[in-house]
Amino acid sequence: MEKFKNIITRIKRIPENPILTASLVLLGASLVVFSLSFNYYLTHPDQFKEAILAEAHGMLFDLAIIGILIYWLNQKGEERQRIKTYKDEIDDFRLWESDEAAFRTVGNIKRLNRHRIYNINLVNTHLARTNLNYVILKGSNLNNSNLSGSKLIESNLENARLNQTDFDNANLNQANLQKAYASGAIFKDAFMIKANFRGAFLIKADFTNGFLMESDLREAYLTGAEFAQANLYKADLRGAIGLNVEQFKDVRSLFLAKLDPDIEEKIKELYPELLGK
């Protein structure tokens, strides 16, 4: 009785060992096939050889296809794991305000870009004094992040969330912030020459002493935006929403800036010196 119980126990444990299970299934299937085909092997040996060769060629083709598929799946699995690792590291460094954390986060951002990952969660991330030139962060969330003193030349921040983000003294020359959500963002002392802010939400954004020469602010939402001592030489502000003349009273220059006719007339009347060189 005890031996019978041991046998039953061992049988129940077979599924726990995948190699043993596969071997037993193969053995069982082989016995069934060989027993049913034994007479055919003896009576038709030539046909049997031809069938074996045909099956062998088919098997080679199957192995090639399966091998390629397994390799592709393995590569994709490794890629997904690397992407997850990069994102996890960004999360680990998120609230660590140090140069090391910032530089390591930038490295992970660039690695994700190489994998064509552009929408990245960077909320409350410390990226001060880093090099983010040419990075693509379309649709990313950088709310409340610190990018003061950073370089973002020709970076792509289209449709990104930049609310309350700090770009103090950053270099955003030729950066693309089209339709970005940057309400309350700080652009003090920042370089934004030829930057694209078209259609961006810049409500109460601070451009104090900013360099906005030849920047595109068409159709941007500028209610309550601060332009004290900002240089708007050749800037395009046509169609800007929520803009009023009072916001320009302390700007450094509006020379050759493109403005809506009603705004331009009021500036000529109240602050004509701003339209000169």
GUVEX-978494 format. One record per residue (C-alpha): residue number from 1; residue in three letters; x, z negated, y negated. Coordinates in Angstrom, 2 decimals, padded with zeros to 5 digits. Example, Ala and Ser with C-alpha at 12.3 -4.5 7.8 and 13.67 -1.06 7.14 Angstrom:
BEGIN
+-----+-----+---------+---------+---------+
|   k |   r |       u |       w |       v |
+-----+-----+---------+---------+---------+
|   1 | ALA |  012.30 | -007.80 |  004.50 |
|   2 | SER |  013.67 | -007.14 |  001.06 |
+-----+-----+---------+---------+---------+
END
This chain:
BEGIN
+-----+-----+---------+---------+---------+
|   k |   r |       u |       w |       v |
+-----+-----+---------+---------+---------+
|   1 | MET |  000.00 |  000.00 |  000.00 |
|   2 | GLU |  002.83 | -000.87 | -002.36 |
|   3 | LYS |  004.60 |  002.44 | -001.63 |
|   4 | PHE |  001.38 |  004.33 | -002.35 |
|   5 | LYS |  001.06 |  002.58 | -005.72 |
|   6 | ASN |  004.67 |  003.46 | -006.57 |
|   7 | ILE |  004.01 |  007.10 | -005.78 |
|   8 | ILE |  000.90 |  007.09 | -007.98 |
|   9 | THR |  002.87 |  005.45 | -010.79 |
|  10 | ARG |  005.62 |  008.09 | -010.56 |
|  11 | ILE |  003.06 |  010.89 | -010.63 |
|  12 | LYS |  001.47 |  009.42 | -013.76 |
|  13 | ARG |  004.88 |  009.33 | -015.44 |
|  14 | ILE |  005.61 |  013.03 | -014.81 |
|  15 | PRO |  003.95 |  014.21 | -018.08 |
|  16 | GLU |  006.24 |  011.86 | -020.00 |
|  17 | ASN |  009.24 |  014.00 | -018.98 |
|  18 | PRO |  008.72 |  017.56 | -020.32 |
|  19 | ILE |  011.67 |  019.04 | -018.39 |
|  20 | LEU |  010.43 |  017.60 | -015.07 |
|  21 | THR |  006.89 |  018.74 | -015.85 |
|  22 | ALA |  008.03 |  022.28 | -016.66 |
|  23 | SER |  010.16 |  022.39 | -013.49 |
|  24 | LEU |  007.27 |  021.27 | -011.29 |
|  25 | VAL |  004.93 |  023.82 | -012.88 |
|  26 | LEU |  007.53 |  026.58 | -012.33 |
|  27 | LEU |  008.05 |  025.50 | -008.72 |
|  28 | GLY |  004.33 |  025.44 | -008.04 |
|  29 | ALA |  003.72 |  028.84 | -009.64 |
|  30 | SER |  006.68 |  030.33 | -007.74 |
|  31 | LEU |  005.34 |  029.09 | -004.41 |
|  32 | VAL |  001.92 |  030.60 | -005.10 |
|  33 | VAL |  003.35 |  033.99 | -006.19 |
|  34 | PHE |  005.89 |  034.23 | -003.35 |
|  35 | SER |  003.37 |  033.23 | -000.69 |
|  36 | LEU |  000.81 |  035.82 | -001.88 |
|  37 | SER |  003.41 |  038.58 | -002.20 |
|  38 | PHE |  005.50 |  037.95 |  000.95 |
|  39 | ASN |  003.83 |  040.66 |  003.04 |
|  40 | TYR |  004.19 |  043.18 |  000.21 |
|  41 | TYR |  007.94 |  042.43 | -000.01 |
|  42 | LEU |  008.32 |  043.28 |  003.69 |
|  43 | THR |  006.15 |  046.40 |  003.85 |
|  44 | HIS |  007.01 |  048.08 |  000.50 |
|  45 | PRO |  010.62 |  047.16 | -000.38 |
|  46 | ASP |  011.29 |  050.32 | -002.48 |
|  47 | GLN |  008.21 |  049.87 | -004.62 |
|  48 | PHE |  009.09 |  046.22 | -004.96 |
|  49 | LYS |  012.54 |  047.08 | -006.36 |
|  50 | GLU |  011.03 |  049.52 | -008.87 |
|  51 | ALA |  008.52 |  046.90 | -009.97 |
|  52 | ILE |  011.29 |  044.32 | -010.34 |
|  53 | LEU |  013.39 |  046.68 | -012.51 |
|  54 | ALA |  010.39 |  047.53 | -014.70 |
|  55 | GLU |  009.62 |  043.84 | -015.14 |
|  56 | ALA |  013.29 |  043.13 | -015.91 |
|  57 | HIS |  013.28 |  045.65 | -018.75 |
|  58 | GLY |  010.05 |  044.20 | -020.06 |
|  59 | MET |  011.56 |  040.72 | -019.84 |
|  60 | LEU |  014.58 |  041.82 | -021.90 |
|  61 | PHE |  012.28 |  043.19 | -024.58 |
|  62 | ASP |  010.23 |  039.98 | -024.56 |
|  63 | LEU |  013.40 |  037.88 | -024.82 |
|  64 | ALA |  014.58 |  039.93 | -027.81 |
|  65 | ILE |  011.26 |  039.54 | -029.63 |
|  66 | ILE |  010.95 |  035.86 | -028.77 |
|  67 | GLY |  014.58 |  035.24 | -029.77 |
|  68 | ILE |  014.06 |  036.85 | -033.17 |
|  69 | LEU |  010.83 |  034.89 | -033.66 |
|  70 | ILE |  012.46 |  031.58 | -032.68 |
|  71 | TYR |  015.40 |  032.28 | -035.03 |
|  72 | TRP |  013.03 |  033.08 | -037.90 |
|  73 | LEU |  010.94 |  029.97 | -037.28 |
|  74 | ASN |  014.09 |  027.86 | -037.07 |
|  75 | GLN |  015.39 |  029.25 | -040.37 |
|  76 | LYS |  012.04 |  028.62 | -042.06 |
|  77 | GLY |  011.92 |  025.11 | -040.67 |
|  78 | GLU |  015.42 |  024.35 | -041.96 |
|  79 | GLU |  014.50 |  025.82 | -045.37 |
|  80 | ARG |  011.37 |  023.66 | -045.61 |
|  81 | GLN |  013.42 |  020.61 | -044.68 |
|  82 | ARG |  016.02 |  021.38 | -047.37 |
|  83 | ILE |  013.30 |  021.87 | -050.00 |
|  84 | LYS |  011.72 |  018.55 | -049.00 |
|  85 | THR |  015.13 |  016.85 | -049.26 |
|  86 | TYR |  015.71 |  018.21 | -052.78 |
|  87 | LYS |  012.26 |  017.05 | -053.92 |
|  88 | ASP |  012.74 |  013.63 | -052.32 |
|  89 | GLU |  016.05 |  013.19 | -054.15 |
|  90 | ILE |  014.39 |  014.06 | -057.47 |
|  91 | ASP |  011.80 |  011.36 | -056.74 |
|  92 | ASP |  014.57 |  008.88 | -055.89 |
|  93 | PHE |  016.35 |  009.46 | -059.23 |
|  94 | ARG |  013.17 |  009.72 | -061.34 |
|  95 | LEU |  013.37 |  006.40 | -063.19 |
|  96 | TRP |  017.15 |  006.02 | -063.04 |
|  97 | GLU |  018.42 |  006.49 | -066.59 |
|  98 | SER |  022.04 |  007.41 | -066.01 |
|  99 | ASP |  024.23 |  010.50 | -066.36 |
| 100 | GLU |  024.79 |  010.59 | -062.61 |
| 101 | ALA |  021.07 |  010.64 | -061.88 |
| 102 | ALA |  020.53 |  013.35 | -064.51 |
| 103 | PHE |  023.27 |  015.64 | -063.17 |
| 104 | ARG |  022.16 |  015.19 | -059.55 |
| 105 | THR |  018.57 |  015.97 | -060.52 |
| 106 | VAL |  019.69 |  019.13 | -062.31 |
| 107 | GLY |  021.56 |  020.16 | -059.16 |
| 108 | ASN |  018.39 |  019.75 | -057.12 |
| 109 | ILE |  016.38 |  021.73 | -059.69 |
| 110 | LYS |  018.82 |  024.64 | -059.46 |
| 111 | ARG |  018.77 |  024.51 | -055.65 |
| 112 | LEU |  014.96 |  024.63 | -055.69 |
| 113 | ASN |  015.16 |  027.61 | -058.05 |
| 114 | ARG |  017.38 |  029.39 | -055.52 |
| 115 | HIS |  014.56 |  028.87 | -053.00 |
| 116 | ARG |  012.12 |  030.32 | -055.58 |
| 117 | ILE |  010.52 |  026.95 | -056.21 |
| 118 | TYR |  009.68 |  026.71 | -059.92 |
| 119 | ASN |  006.75 |  024.31 | -060.13 |
| 120 | ILE |  008.50 |  020.94 | -059.88 |
| 121 | ASN |  007.29 |  017.41 | -060.57 |
| 122 | LEU |  009.68 |  015.99 | -063.19 |
| 123 | VAL |  007.44 |  013.39 | -064.85 |
| 124 | ASN |  009.43 |  010.53 | -066.44 |
| 125 | THR |  012.72 |  012.13 | -065.41 |
| 126 | HIS |  016.00 |  011.42 | -067.21 |
| 127 | LEU |  017.70 |  014.75 | -067.97 |
| 128 | ALA |  019.51 |  013.92 | -071.20 |
| 129 | ARG |  022.70 |  015.87 | -072.02 |
| 130 | THR |  022.39 |  018.17 | -069.02 |
| 131 | ASN |  022.87 |  021.92 | -068.60 |
| 132 | LEU |  019.58 |  023.60 | -067.77 |
| 133 | ASN |  020.42 |  027.03 | -069.15 |
| 134 | TYR |  018.42 |  029.84 | -067.50 |
| 135 | VAL |  016.47 |  027.53 | -065.16 |
| 136 | ILE |  012.88 |  028.43 | -064.31 |
| 137 | LEU |  010.36 |  025.61 | -064.54 |
| 138 | LYS |  007.15 |  027.60 | -064.92 |
| 139 | GLY |  004.15 |  025.32 | -064.54 |
| 140 | SER |  006.35 |  022.25 | -063.95 |
| 141 | ASN |  005.33 |  018.79 | -065.13 |
| 142 | LEU |  007.91 |  017.22 | -067.45 |
| 143 | ASN |  005.59 |  014.83 | -069.29 |
| 144 | ASN |  007.44 |  011.90 | -070.86 |
| 145 | SER |  010.81 |  013.18 | -069.67 |
| 146 | ASN |  014.03 |  012.80 | -071.64 |
| 147 | LEU |  015.87 |  016.08 | -072.31 |
| 148 | SER |  017.56 |  014.99 | -075.53 |
| 149 | GLY |  020.85 |  016.77 | -076.14 |
| 150 | SER |  020.27 |  019.12 | -073.21 |
| 151 | LYS |  020.99 |  022.84 | -073.07 |
| 152 | LEU |  018.00 |  025.00 | -072.16 |
| 153 | ILE |  019.13 |  028.40 | -073.43 |
| 154 | GLU |  016.80 |  031.13 | -072.11 |
| 155 | SER |  015.12 |  028.63 | -069.82 |
| 156 | ASN |  011.58 |  029.43 | -068.69 |
| 157 | LEU |  009.09 |  026.64 | -069.41 |
| 158 | GLU |  006.00 |  028.82 | -069.53 |
| 159 | ASN |  002.80 |  026.86 | -068.88 |
| 160 | ALA |  004.88 |  023.72 | -068.33 |
| 161 | ARG |  003.55 |  020.26 | -069.18 |
| 162 | LEU |  005.78 |  018.82 | -071.88 |
| 163 | ASN |  003.53 |  016.20 | -073.47 |
| 164 | GLN |  005.56 |  013.43 | -075.15 |
| 165 | THR |  008.75 |  015.02 | -073.82 |
| 166 | ASP |  011.93 |  014.32 | -075.81 |
| 167 | PHE |  013.93 |  017.46 | -076.81 |
| 168 | ASP |  015.78 |  015.70 | -079.63 |
| 169 | ASN |  018.93 |  017.68 | -080.52 |
| 170 | ALA |  018.40 |  020.01 | -077.53 |
| 171 | ASN |  019.32 |  023.70 | -077.48 |
| 172 | LEU |  016.24 |  025.81 | -076.71 |
| 173 | ASN |  017.49 |  029.10 | -078.13 |
| 174 | GLN |  015.49 |  032.00 | -076.68 |
| 175 | ALA |  013.65 |  029.62 | -074.35 |
| 176 | ASN |  010.18 |  030.62 | -073.16 |
| 177 | LEU |  007.58 |  027.92 | -073.85 |
| 178 | GLN |  004.62 |  030.27 | -073.98 |
| 179 | LYS |  001.34 |  028.43 | -073.43 |
| 180 | ALA |  003.21 |  025.20 | -072.70 |
| 181 | TYR |  001.41 |  021.88 | -073.18 |
| 182 | ALA |  003.73 |  020.02 | -075.56 |
| 183 | SER |  001.47 |  017.77 | -077.59 |
| 184 | GLY |  003.46 |  014.92 | -079.12 |
| 185 | ALA |  006.74 |  016.44 | -077.96 |
| 186 | ILE |  009.86 |  015.66 | -080.00 |
| 187 | PHE |  011.92 |  018.65 | -081.19 |
| 188 | LYS |  013.86 |  016.83 | -083.92 |
| 189 | ASP |  017.19 |  018.48 | -084.77 |
| 190 | ALA |  016.64 |  020.93 | -081.92 |
| 191 | PHE |  017.84 |  024.54 | -081.92 |
| 192 | MET |  014.92 |  026.86 | -081.13 |
| 193 | ILE |  016.17 |  030.18 | -082.47 |
| 194 | LYS |  014.05 |  033.05 | -081.11 |
| 195 | ALA |  012.17 |  030.61 | -078.88 |
| 196 | ASN |  008.74 |  031.69 | -077.66 |
| 197 | PHE |  005.99 |  029.15 | -078.42 |
| 198 | ARG |  003.18 |  031.68 | -078.42 |
| 199 | GLY | -000.14 |  030.05 | -077.52 |
| 200 | ALA |  001.56 |  026.69 | -076.89 |
| 201 | PHE | -000.22 |  023.39 | -077.47 |
| 202 | LEU |  001.99 |  021.68 | -080.07 |
| 203 | ILE | -000.48 |  019.19 | -081.51 |
| 204 | LYS |  001.43 |  016.44 | -083.38 |
| 205 | ALA |  004.74 |  017.84 | -082.15 |
| 206 | ASP |  007.73 |  016.76 | -084.24 |
| 207 | PHE |  009.94 |  019.65 | -085.45 |
| 208 | THR |  011.73 |  017.59 | -088.12 |
| 209 | ASN |  015.00 |  019.26 | -089.11 |
| 210 | GLY |  014.49 |  021.79 | -086.32 |
| 211 | PHE |  015.97 |  025.29 | -086.34 |
| 212 | LEU |  013.04 |  027.64 | -085.69 |
| 213 | MET |  014.55 |  030.85 | -087.05 |
| 214 | GLU |  012.80 |  033.95 | -085.65 |
| 215 | SER |  010.76 |  031.80 | -083.30 |
| 216 | ASP |  007.35 |  033.00 | -082.11 |
| 217 | LEU |  004.58 |  030.52 | -082.94 |
| 218 | ARG |  001.71 |  032.98 | -082.89 |
| 219 | GLU | -001.63 |  031.50 | -081.84 |
| 220 | ALA |  000.00 |  028.14 | -081.20 |
| 221 | TYR | -002.00 |  024.94 | -081.68 |
| 222 | LEU | -000.20 |  023.16 | -084.53 |
| 223 | THR | -002.66 |  020.52 | -085.73 |
| 224 | GLY | -000.68 |  017.59 | -087.13 |
| 225 | ALA |  002.69 |  019.15 | -086.27 |
| 226 | GLU |  005.60 |  017.88 | -088.42 |
| 227 | PHE |  007.92 |  020.49 | -090.00 |
| 228 | ALA |  009.86 |  018.37 | -092.51 |
| 229 | GLN |  013.25 |  020.03 | -093.24 |
| 230 | ALA |  012.64 |  022.60 | -090.51 |
| 231 | ASN |  014.07 |  026.08 | -090.98 |
| 232 | LEU |  011.37 |  028.70 | -090.31 |
| 233 | TYR |  013.31 |  031.77 | -091.44 |
| 234 | LYS |  011.60 |  034.87 | -090.00 |
| 235 | ALA |  009.36 |  032.69 | -087.83 |
| 236 | ASP |  006.05 |  034.25 | -086.80 |
| 237 | LEU |  003.13 |  031.87 | -087.44 |
| 238 | ARG |  000.30 |  034.37 | -087.48 |
| 239 | GLY | -002.89 |  033.18 | -085.85 |
| 240 | ALA | -001.64 |  029.60 | -085.54 |
| 241 | ILE | -004.52 |  027.17 | -085.03 |
| 242 | GLY | -004.92 |  023.95 | -087.02 |
| 243 | LEU | -002.18 |  024.85 | -089.49 |
| 244 | ASN | -002.50 |  023.89 | -093.16 |
| 245 | VAL | -000.36 |  024.34 | -096.27 |
| 246 | GLU |  000.52 |  020.65 | -096.53 |
| 247 | GLN |  002.54 |  020.90 | -093.33 |
| 248 | PHE |  004.98 |  023.23 | -095.12 |
| 249 | LYS |  005.63 |  021.20 | -098.26 |
| 250 | ASP |  008.91 |  019.73 | -096.97 |
| 251 | VAL |  010.22 |  022.63 | -094.90 |
| 252 | ARG |  013.70 |  023.95 | -095.59 |
| 253 | SER |  012.78 |  027.65 | -095.65 |
| 254 | LEU |  009.95 |  030.09 | -094.98 |
| 255 | PHE |  011.94 |  033.13 | -096.10 |
| 256 | LEU |  010.61 |  036.28 | -094.39 |
| 257 | ALA |  008.28 |  034.17 | -092.23 |
| 258 | LYS |  005.12 |  035.91 | -091.05 |
| 259 | LEU |  002.00 |  034.00 | -092.07 |
| 260 | ASP | -001.73 |  034.56 | -092.20 |
| 261 | PRO | -002.72 |  035.97 | -095.65 |
| 262 | ASP | -004.70 |  032.89 | -096.72 |
| 263 | ILE | -001.85 |  030.50 | -095.87 |
| 264 | GLU |  000.71 |  032.76 | -097.53 |
| 265 | GLU | -001.30 |  032.95 | -100.76 |
| 266 | LYS | -001.59 |  029.18 | -100.97 |
| 267 | ILE |  002.13 |  028.74 | -100.36 |
| 268 | LYS |  002.91 |  031.26 | -103.11 |
| 269 | GLU |  000.71 |  029.22 | -105.40 |
| 270 | LEU |  001.93 |  025.72 | -104.46 |
| 271 | TYR |  005.44 |  026.12 | -102.99 |
| 272 | PRO |  006.76 |  029.56 | -104.04 |
| 273 | GLU |  010.37 |  028.46 | -103.69 |
| 274 | LEU |  009.95 |  028.21 | -099.89 |
| 275 | LEU |  009.43 |  031.96 | -099.59 |
| 276 | GLY |  012.74 |  032.73 | -101.31 |
| 277 | LYS |  016.19 |  032.81 | -099.80 |
+-----+-----+---------+---------+---------+
END
